[in-house]
Amino acid sequence: MPTSENSSRTSVLAPSWDPLQAADRVIQNLVRLSAPHVKGAHDAEFVCVNDRAYIVEHDNDVQPGHGAGEHQYCVLSVLNLDTLALEQIVPLAKSEEVFDNVVLPKGMCFVPRILRIDKHTLRCFFASQPSEQQAQIWFRDFDLKTNTFENAIHKARLKTATGTFDMQPIHLHADAVAHGFDKPLQNHGLYIFDSFKIFEDGMYVALNNYPGRQNALARLLDDRFTFEVLGHFNEPLDQKLSESSVNRLPDGTWMAICRNEGGNYHFTTSPDGRVWSTGREKPFVVNGDNSKPTFDRFGGIYYLGWQEATRIANCNRSVFNIDVSRNGLDWERKYRFETPESFQYPSFHEHDGAVWLSVTQSDHGGSTDRIMFGKLEELGDQAGS
């Protein structure tokens, strides 16, 4: 069972807890969100409002996976939490779509994210990635009263030490270079990667440039479309760190877990979100794969999710672990998802006393095919807590 190096243990789970059985029960009750005609789907995020879940994903109708270029588009699905019935799929954005105020360029629409900004409005962000120019993060608002999108989109903004700009890779890169980053600029790949997280002093999220191997912590300002970059965590630069998830430990320290394209996950910490330690491996995460991690806190318990490199029936990304801790130091295995249909890029959110999840699965050896949705647990179900 994974633990930290030097800390007094504060157990969460009973000795009889079986993480594989617990995960199997979750998998058995997942329902499909992706439409029947979808060939490839990936990387969903969601919010829950009353008795509905609103889930965004990017899809294509051409091939399994998410490398279909301009054929990648984004949708929002509406699901009934009481019945798990899928009620509606609403188009969000696609290549060359004509809106009232702008026409999107030819290129993929990718990595959607969703946020509730007031009683009646959900804000959906997505990246538009043309091949020969800077990518742009856009947003489009969804009206909960009518279950429709406005017919206009708007540019998200990025605030750095030198000003406020359109949310494009060039500006995140320039700010990182000013802090010692030396990897080349990419004209695409800037994403709002992690789930939005609210703390007593504001809303935060991790930003990422996957091909550029960049990570940053940002505060989402009160306008809910300007992302203020606070600090970068890219060290050591000889590793290929990206796609991080962040949280705060009980003493206020920030901690991030970063995907590493060259090997196991790396962890970095910061006292203020601005200056970060050099990332390093931790003994409680071993044999990690190059995939999205998660780092959440529900009911006062930290949930650390990470992909293990072990394969089931030679399926890529077929093992995903969730470890839990009261203090962010001592970890116990709560769930071990093992499936030849893969279990990757999950997101977890608490709503009305339960933790819900979306996850990418596959029939093609781990090449992403569909988004699934279900309940992880009722809070308070930690055996022995």
KOLLODO-955904 format. One record per residue: residue in three letters; x, y, z of N, C-alpha, C in turn. Coordinates in steps of 0.02 Angstrom, whole numbers, padded with zeros to 5 digits, always signed. Each point is the difference from the previous one (the first is absolute). Last residue first. Example, Ala and Ser with C-alpha at 12.3 -4.5 7.8 and 13.67 -1.06 7.14 Angstrom:
! residues 2
SER+00642-00112+00354+00042+00059+00003-00039+00055+00037;ALA+00015-00286-00004-00045+00059+00000+00045+00060+00000;
This chain:
! residues 385
SER-00684+00246+00381+00019+00070+00013-00044+00030+00056;GLY-00007-00230-00103+00042+00010+00059+00016+00072+00014;ALA-00076-00049-00239-00003-00053+00050+00048+00015+00056;GLN-00125+00177-00153+00069-00025+00010-00002-00053+00054;ASP-00191+00132-00082+00006-00071-00012+00071-00026+00007;GLY-00077+00230+00016-00012-00035+00062+00004-00075-00009;LEU-00071+00140-00209+00048+00022+00051-00019-00030+00068;GLU-00054-00123-00230-00033+00046+00046+00052+00021+00052;GLU+00079-00077-00249-00018-00020+00068-00046+00052+00032;LEU+00062-00016-00241+00056-00032+00033-00021-00026+00069;LYS-00155+00039-00226+00013+00020+00069+00060-00038+00027;GLY-00041+00064-00269-00032-00037+00054+00018+00028+00068;PHE+00051-00007-00297-00017+00041+00058-00032-00043+00054;MET+00162+00003-00253-00047-00034+00046-00010+00044+00061;ILE+00095+00020-00274-00001+00027+00067-00055-00037+00039;ARG+00156-00082-00225-00063+00023+00028+00010+00028+00070;ASP+00183-00080-00152-00061-00012-00039-00062+00035+00027;THR+00299-00018-00001-00061+00025+00032-00062-00003-00046;SER+00207-00168+00024-00010+00057-00044-00070+00028+00012;GLY+00083-00199+00107+00017+00062+00034-00004+00061-00044;GLY-00053-00224-00077+00065-00004+00033+00022+00063+00034;HIS-00220-00020-00104+00054-00005-00049+00069+00005+00034;ASP-00227+00038+00090-00001-00069-00023+00060-00015-00045;SER-00049+00193+00212+00018-00018-00068-00013-00074-00013;GLN-00038+00246+00178+00012-00072-00009+00007-00017-00074;THR-00004+00224+00195+00008-00024-00069+00013-00075+00001;VAL-00142+00157+00186+00062-00035-00015-00001-00020-00074;SER-00130+00144+00228+00000-00015-00072+00067-00031-00015;LEU-00149+00023+00246+00059-00001-00044-00020-00005-00073;TRP-00086+00067+00281-00015-00024-00067+00062+00002-00043;VAL-00079+00001+00276+00053+00016-00048-00017-00034-00066;ALA-00166+00092+00215+00029-00055-00038+00056+00026-00044;GLY-00146+00139+00141+00021-00056+00043+00027-00060-00037;ASP-00074+00205-00115-00053-00026+00043+00019-00064+00037;HIS+00183+00054-00159-00065+00034-00008-00051-00036+00044;GLU+00284+00008-00092-00047-00012+00055-00064+00039-00013;HIS+00195-00101-00180-00030+00058+00032-00051-00021+00052;PHE+00214-00086-00189-00042-00016+00058-00027+00066+00029;SER+00121-00123-00240-00011+00060+00040-00050-00017+00054;PRO+00186-00145-00180-00062+00011+00038-00003+00070+00029;TYR+00157-00135-00165-00022+00069-00001-00066+00010+00037;GLN+00036-00253-00042+00048+00054-00009-00034+00068-00002;PHE-00016-00281-00008-00031+00046+00048+00049+00058+00005;SER-00050-00241-00166+00038+00058+00023-00042+00041+00049;GLU-00047-00221-00090-00032+00054-00038+00031+00067+00016;PRO+00059-00208+00109+00026+00000-00069-00034+00051-00045;THR+00033+00019+00276-00047-00020-00052+00034+00001-00069;GLU+00018+00068+00284+00033-00044-00048-00050-00022-00052;PHE+00034+00181+00221-00039-00014-00059+00043-00041-00049;ARG-00002+00057+00269+00046-00022-00052-00043-00023-00059;TYR-00026+00154+00247-00027-00030-00060+00058-00021-00046;LYS+00049+00076+00220-00072-00008+00007-00032-00034-00061;ARG+00254+00021+00133-00034-00014-00063-00074-00011+00011;GLU+00171+00164+00146-00027-00068-00002-00038-00009-00065;TRP+00197+00183+00126-00048-00019-00052-00020-00073+00006;ASP+00121+00234+00128-00010-00073+00007-00056-00021-00047;LEU+00051+00227-00012+00066-00031+00011-00004-00076+00002;GLY-00183+00165-00009+00039+00009-00061+00069-00030+00005;ASN-00187-00009+00165+00048+00054+00007+00041+00014-00063;ARG-00174-00172+00029-00026+00055+00040+00046+00061-00002;SER-00036-00197-00196+00042+00023+00055-00037+00055+00038;VAL-00007-00202-00224-00032+00049+00043+00043+00015+00061;ASP+00005-00103-00278+00024-00005+00069-00029+00057+00041;ILE-00045-00136-00247-00018+00058+00041+00022-00014+00071;ASN+00065-00100-00267-00004-00004+00073-00026+00066+00029;PHE-00002-00150-00247+00000+00067+00030-00012-00008+00075;VAL+00057-00149-00246-00001-00001+00074+00005+00072+00025;SER+00003-00052-00235-00053-00044+00025-00002-00007+00076;ARG+00136+00115-00197-00037+00038+00051-00059-00041+00028;ASN+00081-00119-00208+00032+00060+00026-00046+00035+00049;CYS-00001-00268-00054-00036+00063-00014+00038+00058+00032;ASN+00040-00250+00006+00041+00043-00043-00036+00064-00021;ALA-00087-00153+00166-00011-00025-00069+00034+00045-00051;ILE+00027+00118+00207-00046-00056+00002-00017-00019-00071;ARG+00223+00138+00118-00052-00008-00051-00043-00062+00013;THR+00172+00195+00138-00021-00069-00008-00057-00004-00051;ALA+00093+00208+00083+00023-00025-00065-00017-00073-00011;GLU-00145+00188+00145+00056-00047+00009+00019-00029-00067;GLN-00125+00240+00084+00001-00057-00046+00061-00042+00014;TRP-00142+00164+00179+00056-00004-00046-00002-00065-00039;GLY-00123+00178+00207-00011-00049-00053+00057+00000-00050;LEU-00077+00079+00266+00053+00006-00050-00008-00055-00051;TYR-00142+00134+00208-00004-00055-00048+00051+00013-00054;TYR-00058+00088+00274+00032+00009-00066-00007-00064-00041;ILE-00167+00095+00202+00048-00052-00019+00028+00017-00069;GLY-00180+00121+00116+00061+00006+00040+00054-00051-00016;GLY-00207+00015-00125-00014-00018+00069+00060+00002+00045;PHE+00081+00013-00233-00071-00010+00013-00010-00021+00072;ARG+00194+00094-00195-00013-00007+00071-00075-00001+00011;ASP+00202-00050-00214-00060+00032+00026-00004-00008+00076;PHE+00148-00048-00236+00017+00014+00070-00056+00043+00029;THR+00089-00165-00235-00050+00042+00034+00021+00009+00073;PRO+00126-00063-00261-00013-00014+00070-00059+00043+00025;LYS+00080-00095-00261-00026+00052+00044-00007-00024+00072;SER+00188-00115-00154-00071+00014-00009-00022+00050+00054;ASN+00208-00170-00054-00005+00068-00025-00073+00016-00017;ASP+00077-00175+00201-00002+00005-00073-00006+00073-00021;GLY+00106-00134+00234-00050+00043-00031+00007+00004-00075;ASN+00116-00122+00196-00021-00031-00063-00056+00040-00032;VAL+00015+00067+00244+00052-00036-00036-00031-00032-00062;VAL-00049+00174+00223-00022-00010-00069+00058-00032-00038;PHE+00028+00050+00227-00069-00026+00002-00031-00004-00070;PRO+00224+00087+00049-00003-00073+00009-00071-00027+00003;LYS+00083+00217-00149-00016-00015+00070-00010-00075+00008;GLU+00137+00187-00182-00043-00058+00012-00012-00007+00075;ARG+00051+00244-00100+00034-00064+00010-00052-00054+00012;GLY+00044+00287-00074-00040-00060+00004+00042-00062+00010;THR+00057+00253+00085+00015-00045-00056-00039-00064+00009;SER-00107+00215+00113+00059-00042+00007+00012-00039-00065;TRP-00124+00245+00010-00011-00072+00007+00066-00037+00005;VAL-00135+00257+00021+00066-00030-00004-00007-00074+00017;ARG-00201+00116-00009+00041+00039-00047+00069-00031-00010;GLY-00179-00070+00156-00025-00009-00067+00042+00035-00053;ASP+00043-00023+00245-00043+00056-00019-00030-00005-00069;PRO+00154-00160+00110-00033+00030+00058-00052+00052-00019;SER+00074-00228-00140+00011+00071+00003-00033+00028+00063;THR+00085-00251-00145-00038+00037+00051+00019+00074-00002;THR+00000-00251-00158+00032+00063+00017-00044+00037+00050;PHE+00042-00262-00133-00036+00043+00046+00040+00062+00014;HIS-00022-00209-00205+00040+00042+00043-00045+00045+00042;TYR-00023-00255-00145-00024+00066+00021+00050+00035+00045;ASN+00099-00185-00170-00047+00004+00056-00020+00072+00015;GLY+00099-00031-00242+00001-00048+00056-00052+00015+00052;GLY+00044+00132-00204+00059-00042+00001+00001-00052+00055;GLU-00170+00168-00033+00001-00039-00061+00058-00049-00001;ASN-00139+00102+00208+00068+00002-00027+00003-00046-00061;ARG-00191+00143+00174+00015-00053-00049+00071+00009-00025;CYS-00070+00101+00238+00009+00015-00071+00011-00065-00039;ILE-00102+00117+00248+00024-00061-00030+00001+00010-00076;ALA+00008+00181+00221-00023-00020-00066+00030-00068-00018;MET-00055+00179+00227+00035-00058-00027-00030-00017-00068;TRP+00013+00214+00205-00024-00027-00063+00040-00063-00018;THR-00045+00100+00254+00047-00013-00053-00036-00025-00062;GLY-00102+00043+00219-00003+00052-00050+00049-00008-00057;ASP-00048-00154+00188+00038+00058+00024+00002+00057-00050;PRO-00115-00210-00049-00029+00033+00059+00038+00061+00026;LEU+00022-00052-00260+00005-00043+00058-00026+00037+00062;ARG-00069+00036-00268+00034+00028+00058-00001-00051+00057;ASN+00003-00035-00284-00043+00009+00059+00042+00031+00055;VAL+00000-00082-00290+00025+00035+00059-00050-00001+00056;SER+00092-00126-00251-00058+00014+00043+00026+00027+00066;SER+00101-00021-00276+00003-00006+00072-00069+00008+00032;GLU+00129-00018-00241-00064-00025+00024-00002-00012+00075;SER+00246+00003-00089-00059+00034-00028-00061-00024+00038;LEU+00294-00033-00037-00056+00007+00046-00058+00039-00032;LYS+00236-00125-00052-00054+00023-00045-00064+00005+00040;GLN+00279+00024+00069-00058-00044-00001-00054+00032-00044;ASP+00200+00114+00043+00019-00059-00039-00054-00054+00002;LEU-00014+00208+00122-00014+00009-00070+00022-00059-00043;PRO-00088-00005+00263+00062+00010-00039-00015+00001-00075;GLU-00147+00137+00087+00064-00031+00016-00010-00071+00027;ASN-00172+00166-00057+00024-00038-00058+00066-00036+00014;PHE-00205+00172+00096+00037-00056+00029+00018-00050-00056;HIS-00088+00279+00055+00013-00055-00046+00037-00056+00036;GLY-00182+00215+00077+00066-00030+00002+00004-00059-00048;LEU-00184+00163+00004+00034+00014+00063+00071-00027+00000;VAL-00199+00087-00187+00054-00048+00012+00038+00020+00063;GLU-00260+00048-00077+00061+00032+00021+00052-00052+00018;PHE-00231+00018-00159+00040-00046+00039+00067+00034+00016;THR-00268+00067-00080+00070+00020+00000+00038-00044+00050;PHE-00238-00012-00033+00030-00018-00064+00072+00023-00006;ARG-00157+00038+00189-00007-00071-00018+00018-00015-00072;ASP+00003+00204+00152-00038+00001-00063-00013-00070-00026;ASP+00134+00038+00196-00071+00006+00012-00042+00004-00063;LEU+00237-00131-00009-00022+00064+00028-00076+00004+00000;LEU+00176-00210+00019-00052+00025-00044-00030+00062+00031;ARG+00255-00108+00025-00061+00019+00035-00050+00026-00051;ALA+00216-00182-00030-00033+00063-00015-00059+00011+00047;LEU+00246-00155-00049-00059+00010+00042-00029+00069-00016;ALA+00152-00172-00164-00005+00061+00038-00063-00002+00044;ASN+00178-00144-00192-00050-00004+00053+00000+00066+00038;GLN+00102-00130-00248-00006+00057+00046-00056-00013+00050;ARG+00095-00114-00218+00021-00023+00067+00002+00058+00049;GLY-00073-00007-00241+00053+00043+00024+00029-00021+00068;PRO-00186-00113-00107+00060-00008-00042+00059+00042+00023;TYR-00201+00021+00133+00025-00069-00004+00060-00007-00046;ASN-00090+00196+00159+00012-00006-00071+00032-00068-00011;ASN-00164+00115+00207+00046-00048-00029+00012+00017-00073;LEU-00112+00086+00264+00004+00007-00072+00056-00045-00026;ALA-00166+00003+00234+00065-00011-00031-00007+00009-00076;VAL-00150+00125+00200+00002-00056-00048+00071-00006-00026;TYR-00179+00138+00199+00065-00015-00030-00007-00058-00049;MET-00143+00202+00162-00005-00059-00042+00065-00009-00039;GLY-00032+00127+00253-00015+00004-00071-00005-00067-00035;ASP+00049+00045+00239+00023+00062-00031-00011+00001-00076;GLU-00060-00187+00144-00027+00058+00035+00020+00066-00033;PHE-00014-00208-00162+00028+00006+00067-00025+00065+00030;ILE-00056-00177-00224-00015+00061+00038+00031-00006+00070;LYS+00040-00106-00266-00003-00014+00072-00007+00065+00038;PHE-00020-00129-00266-00001+00062+00039-00008-00018+00074;SER+00116-00179-00164-00065+00024+00021+00008+00067+00036;ASP+00190-00054-00177-00026-00029+00062-00072+00023+00010;PHE+00114+00085-00195+00005-00073+00005-00036-00029+00060;ILE+00008+00199-00192-00021+00000+00070-00004-00073+00019;TYR+00165+00067-00202-00065-00024+00024-00011+00020+00072;LEU+00170+00021-00240-00017+00032+00063-00071-00020+00021;GLY+00111-00067-00210+00012-00041+00058-00013+00033+00067;HIS+00098+00108-00242-00061-00033+00021+00015-00035+00066;ASN+00168+00112-00121-00056+00045-00016-00067-00031+00018;GLN+00258-00018+00114-00047-00038-00042-00060+00046-00014;LEU+00275+00038+00085-00070+00020-00004-00038-00048-00046;PRO+00227-00084+00130-00024+00043-00054-00075+00014+00004;LYS+00161-00033+00219-00025-00043-00053-00034+00043-00053;ASP+00101+00068+00218+00041+00006-00061-00023-00046-00056;PHE-00059+00145+00255-00020-00055-00044+00037+00007-00066;GLY+00006+00157+00194+00053-00049-00011-00017-00058-00045;HIS-00136+00200+00061+00016-00035+00062+00047-00059-00011;ALA-00080+00136-00179+00024+00050+00048+00017-00030+00067;VAL-00099-00136-00164+00070+00016-00019+00029+00051+00048;ALA-00229-00051+00021+00042-00055+00025+00074+00013-00015;ASP-00159+00149-00087+00004+00008+00073+00044-00055+00030;ALA-00044-00011-00230+00042+00058+00015+00008+00010+00075;HIS-00148-00168-00076+00070-00018-00012+00046+00058+00018;LEU-00233+00032+00006+00021-00043+00055+00074-00018-00006;HIS-00090+00121-00175+00004+00042+00059+00018-00041+00063;ILE-00034-00103-00217+00059+00045-00002+00008+00039+00065;PRO-00193-00148-00046+00063-00031+00025+00059+00048+00004;GLN-00250+00098+00029+00035-00036-00054+00067-00026+00026;MET-00220+00157+00067+00027-00061+00031+00027-00046-00055;ASP-00006+00277+00002-00041-00056-00021+00033-00065+00024;PHE+00073+00196+00150+00002-00015-00071-00055-00051-00017;THR+00122+00183+00196-00055-00046-00011-00011-00008-00074;GLY+00239+00064+00147-00063+00026-00026-00053-00054-00006;THR+00228-00025+00090+00009+00054-00048-00064+00027-00030;ALA+00021-00185+00160+00035+00058+00031+00005+00059-00048;THR-00202-00160-00052+00068-00016+00023+00031+00064+00029;LYS-00255-00112-00088+00036+00055+00032+00067-00025+00024;LEU-00199-00070-00192+00055-00024+00041+00037+00060+00028;ARG-00264-00070-00113+00058+00044+00006+00051-00029+00049;ALA-00220-00080-00181+00027+00001+00068+00065+00041-00001;LYS-00201+00030-00182+00069-00020+00014+00014+00002+00075;HIS-00243-00054-00126+00041+00055+00024+00070-00027+00018;ILE-00253-00055-00150+00055-00024+00041+00046+00058+00016;ALA-00278-00047-00077+00062+00038-00006+00052-00034+00044;ASN-00242-00050-00010+00028-00010-00067+00060+00045-00013;GLU-00100-00125+00234-00004+00062-00038+00034-00012-00067;PHE-00105-00214+00117+00058+00044-00002-00017+00067-00032;THR-00175-00171+00138+00027+00019-00065+00063+00043+00010;ASN-00181-00083+00161+00044-00054-00024+00026+00013-00071;THR-00141+00142+00152-00023-00023-00065+00039-00059-00027;LYS+00047+00097+00215-00073+00007-00004-00027-00029-00065;LEU+00235+00015+00050-00032-00056+00033-00077+00004-00003;ASP+00200+00093-00168-00055+00025+00042-00037-00060+00030;PHE+00265+00047-00093-00059-00043-00006-00052+00021+00051;ASP+00237+00111-00135-00044-00008+00058-00063-00039-00016;ARG+00271+00013-00090-00069+00007-00023-00046-00015+00058;PHE+00284+00057-00067-00053-00025+00043-00068+00017-00030;TRP+00286-00043-00072-00063+00036-00006-00048-00023+00055;ILE+00281-00005-00073-00052-00024+00045-00061+00046-00005;GLN+00198-00049-00192-00035+00047+00044-00048-00038+00044;ALA+00241-00029-00174-00063-00025+00026-00029+00051+00048;GLN+00170+00065-00203-00008-00011+00071-00069-00029+00017;GLN+00084-00054-00244-00001+00061+00039-00010-00017+00074;GLU-00004-00159-00188+00054+00046-00018+00000+00064+00040;SER-00162-00191+00019+00067-00030-00008+00056+00051-00008;PRO-00230+00027+00155+00018-00001-00072+00072-00022-00008;GLN-00174-00021+00208+00070-00010-00019+00008-00003-00076;SER-00164+00070+00231-00003-00004-00072+00071+00000-00026;ALA-00118-00064+00251+00056+00023-00040-00015-00009-00073;PHE-00174+00044+00220+00030-00049-00045+00058+00033-00037;PHE-00207+00031+00217+00062+00020-00033+00022-00055-00049;CYS-00240+00084+00131+00038-00055-00030+00059+00027-00039;ARG-00189+00071+00207+00049+00025-00048+00042-00058-00025;LEU-00262+00038+00113+00061-00040-00002+00046+00030-00053;THR-00228+00098+00148+00048+00000-00055+00059-00047+00012;HIS-00191+00077+00148-00031-00023-00061+00050-00012-00057;LYS+00058+00076+00227-00057-00045+00011-00024-00032-00065;ASP+00249+00076-00015-00054+00029+00040-00059-00049+00001;ILE+00210-00065-00088+00020+00068+00018-00055+00039+00036;ARG+00103-00265-00060-00061+00036+00015+00019+00070+00024;LEU+00141-00166-00170-00001+00034+00064-00068+00033+00009;ILE+00171-00177-00171-00065+00028+00017+00000+00026+00071;ARG+00164-00086-00236-00007+00004+00073-00064+00039+00016;PRO+00138-00139-00225-00050+00044+00029+00001-00003+00076;VAL+00157-00082-00205+00007+00008+00072-00051+00050+00029;PHE+00008+00020-00260+00034-00049+00041-00003+00019+00074;CYS-00046+00035-00285-00026+00029+00061+00009-00052+00054;MET+00135+00034-00251-00035-00038+00052-00026+00046+00055;GLY+00024+00097-00250+00044-00031+00049-00040-00033+00055;LYS-00038+00217-00177+00004-00072-00012+00050-00030+00048;PRO-00119+00225+00081+00044-00023-00053-00005-00076-00009;LEU-00208+00154+00090+00060-00035+00023+00043-00021-00059;VAL-00162+00216+00016+00003-00067-00031+00063-00033+00023;VAL-00167+00205+00113+00064-00022-00025-00010-00068-00035;ASN-00181+00125+00105+00053+00050+00004+00067-00021-00030;ASP-00207-00135+00007-00023+00067-00014+00057+00051-00005;PHE+00065-00248-00061-00037+00029+00056-00021+00071-00018;VAL+00095-00239-00129-00019+00070-00007-00042+00021+00060;GLU+00200-00200-00045-00069+00015+00019-00011+00075-00003;GLU+00204-00143-00047-00031+00046-00048-00073+00015+00016;SER+00085-00200+00141+00042+00035-00050-00043+00041-00048;LYS-00113-00047+00234+00032-00041-00051+00039+00044-00048;ALA-00155-00009+00257+00044+00035-00047+00031-00050-00049;LEU-00196-00046+00151+00034+00057+00031+00042+00038-00050;PRO-00234-00177+00004+00065+00020-00030+00028+00063+00033;VAL-00161-00180+00124-00004+00066-00031+00069+00017-00031;ILE-00167-00211+00105+00068+00015-00021-00002+00062-00043;GLN-00171-00134+00197+00013+00048-00054+00074+00002-00015;GLU-00102-00152+00162-00059+00036-00023+00013+00043-00062;LEU+00085-00235+00145+00027+00055-00040-00059+00036-00033;ALA-00003-00144+00237-00021+00003-00070+00030+00061-00034;LEU+00009-00081+00238+00059-00008-00044-00020-00004-00073;THR-00140+00047+00202-00011-00059-00042+00061-00020-00040;ASP+00006+00186+00154-00043-00049+00035-00007-00065-00040;LEU+00120+00193-00084+00038-00035+00052-00042-00052+00037;ASN-00008+00098-00259-00040-00001+00060+00035-00041+00054;LEU+00113+00141-00215-00017-00066+00027-00039+00008+00065;VAL+00107+00132-00237-00040+00010+00059-00025-00068+00023;SER+00218+00104-00162-00052-00049+00012-00036+00016+00066;LEU+00164+00129-00202-00022-00001+00069-00058-00050+00006;VAL+00224+00033-00184-00071-00003+00015-00011+00005+00075;CYS+00201+00036-00218-00018-00002+00071-00076+00001+00008;TYR+00197-00090-00199-00049+00051+00018-00020-00009+00073;GLN+00184-00088-00213-00014+00002+00072-00048+00058+00015;HIS+00097-00044-00216-00062-00037+00012-00018-00004+00074;GLU+00203+00097-00092-00057+00045-00007-00067-00035+00011;GLY+00192-00148+00081+00010+00067-00026-00063+00042-00002;ALA+00043-00230+00090-00036+00008-00063+00002+00072-00027;GLY+00082-00142+00205+00047+00031-00046-00031+00013-00068;HIS-00073-00118+00214-00015+00071-00003+00052+00037-00043;GLY-00121-00269+00024+00054+00044+00020-00021+00073-00005;PRO-00109-00186-00164+00015-00001+00072+00059+00046+00015;GLN-00141+00069-00212+00044-00055+00020+00006+00000+00076;VAL-00159+00143-00127+00042-00027-00053+00037-00063+00023;ASP-00144+00179+00108-00041-00052-00031+00039-00040-00052;ASN+00059+00147+00243+00004+00000-00072-00039-00060-00026;ASP+00026+00172+00242-00017-00060-00038+00026+00005-00071;HIS+00011+00112+00274+00014+00009-00071-00003-00067-00035;GLU-00138+00107+00226+00050-00047-00025+00019+00022-00071;VAL-00156+00073+00243+00029+00018-00064+00054-00051-00019;ILE-00234+00012+00170+00066-00029-00014+00024+00024-00069;TYR-00187+00028+00216+00014+00032-00065+00073-00016-00015;ALA-00211-00100+00170+00071+00009-00013+00007+00028-00070;ARG-00217+00005+00191+00029-00010-00066+00076+00007+00002;ASP-00172+00046+00176-00002-00072-00017+00027-00014-00069;ASN+00080+00217+00123-00062-00033+00022+00002-00074-00018;VAL+00194+00085-00105-00045+00052+00023-00067-00034+00015;CYS+00281-00059-00060-00067-00024+00019-00040+00059+00027;VAL+00223-00033-00181-00026+00029+00061-00069-00030+00012;PHE+00241-00074-00152-00071+00009+00012-00013+00041+00063;GLU+00184-00113-00213-00007+00035+00064-00074+00015+00010;ALA+00172-00175-00168-00061+00035+00018+00008+00036+00067;ASP+00147-00138-00182+00016+00056+00045-00062+00042+00017;HIS-00026-00155-00217+00056+00005+00048-00010+00059+00047;ALA-00087-00173-00231-00020+00051+00049+00052+00000+00056;GLY-00072-00114-00265+00052+00014+00049-00023+00056+00045;LYS-00151-00091-00159+00053-00051-00006+00055+00009+00053;VAL-00280+00065-00025+00067+00023+00017+00050-00058-00004;HIS-00245-00012-00030+00040+00010-00060+00072+00021+00014;PRO-00167-00034+00177+00016-00063-00035+00044+00009-00061;ALA+00021+00176+00205-00053-00020-00047+00020-00063-00038;SER+00091+00056+00250+00015+00016-00070-00054-00028-00045;LEU+00000-00045+00238-00022+00067-00018+00008+00013-00075;ARG-00030-00233+00173+00033+00034-00056-00032+00068-00012;VAL+00019-00132+00243-00041+00005-00059+00036+00040-00053;LEU+00061-00159+00240+00011+00057-00044-00048-00002-00059;ASN+00031-00165+00185-00058+00045-00001+00010+00063-00041;GLN+00167-00176+00037-00061-00036-00020-00060+00046-00007;ILE+00212+00080+00085+00001-00012-00073-00065-00032-00023;VAL+00033+00030+00233-00010+00064-00034-00005-00011-00076;ARG+00052-00184+00135-00070+00020+00010-00015+00066-00035;ASP+00222-00079+00002-00042-00040-00045-00074+00019+00007;ALA+00159+00097+00148+00003+00028-00067-00045-00038-00049;ALA+00020-00083+00219-00033+00065+00002-00001+00032-00069;GLN+00121-00200+00028-00072-00012+00002-00039+00066+00000;LEU+00232+00017+00014-00019-00027-00065-00075-00014-00003;PRO+00103+00076+00204-00004+00052-00051-00021-00025-00069;ASP-00052-00080+00259+00027-00030-00061-00006+00051-00057;TRP+00001-00010+00293-00020+00034-00062+00035-00030-00060;SER+00024-00053+00243-00033-00046-00046-00019+00031-00066;PRO+00103+00122+00186+00047-00050-00027-00032-00047-00051;ALA-00098+00251+00025+00004-00060+00042+00048-00051-00030;LEU+00030+00267-00048-00038-00060-00020+00008-00055+00052;VAL+00109+00215+00023-00066+00018-00025-00043-00063-00009;SER+00229+00075+00164-00032-00044-00047-00070+00025-00019;THR+00235+00104+00078-00069+00013+00020-00044-00037-00049;ARG+00281+00006+00081-00056-00023-00041-00066+00020+00031;SER+00246+00127+00006-00040-00044+00042-00064-00017-00038;SER+00239+00056-00120-00060+00031+00027-00036-00051+00043;ASN+00198+00002-00191+00009+00018+00070-00062+00036+00026;GLU+00008-00105-00226+00062-00020+00032-00001+00011+00076;SER-00232-00057-00133+00054+00050-00006+00061-00024+00038;THR-00180-00173-00115+00006+00046+00056+00054+00051-00015;PRO-00162-00223-00115+00045+00057-00006-00001+00045+00061;MET-00033-00273-00010-00043+00060+00000+00044+00062+00000;
